[in-house]
């Protein structure tokens, strides 16, 4: 038995070094370090159809922002939640949507899940809205926040002509 048989990442790999014109020890070390990190972190993002846990949790809930001349609307998809599970705040020009989605089953009963559970928070910078007239509605798992613009915000928009040369 060779010593390389005892090292799990050495099995089945040719560890002989090439000593030709194109041999570069720094490049070889770089390749081996990349392979080592790939082996260590393989499986951390093993969620089917792409995206790991951190990718999914950073973008949940999905939001949509629409702006018209009179108001700004933010729509958030929150399936499986009701209005008591969600908190909406507008502080210092930042809209915060916070909440928690609780699981219905115990972890020991669960074989596999692609659903997201736990606390979430999305922060969206919002400027020039009338904080006293902000309203929110929750229907069928969709939260809609309507924020009317301040009168001076509507007048700040200046259309710029594009000249062709």
Number of C-alpha atoms within 10 A of each C-alpha: 5 6 7 14 11 10 9 8 12 12 11 9 8 8 9 6 9 11 9 7 6 7 11 12 12 9 10 13 11 12 11 12 12 12 12 13 10 11 11 10 9 10 10 10 13 11 13 8 6 10 12 14 14 10 11 16 16 12 12 16 20 12 16 11 12 10 13 10 11 13 18 19 17 17 19 19 17 22 12 12 18 15 16 8 13 17 12 17 12 17 11 10 13 14 18 16 19 16 20 15 17 13 12 7 8 7 10 6 7 8 6 7 9 9 7 15 13 10 12 17 17 18 12 14 11 14 14 17 22 14 15 8 11 17 13 14 11 17 10 11 14 18 23 19 19 19 23 20 21 16 12 10 15 15 9 9 9 7 6 6 6 6 5 4 3
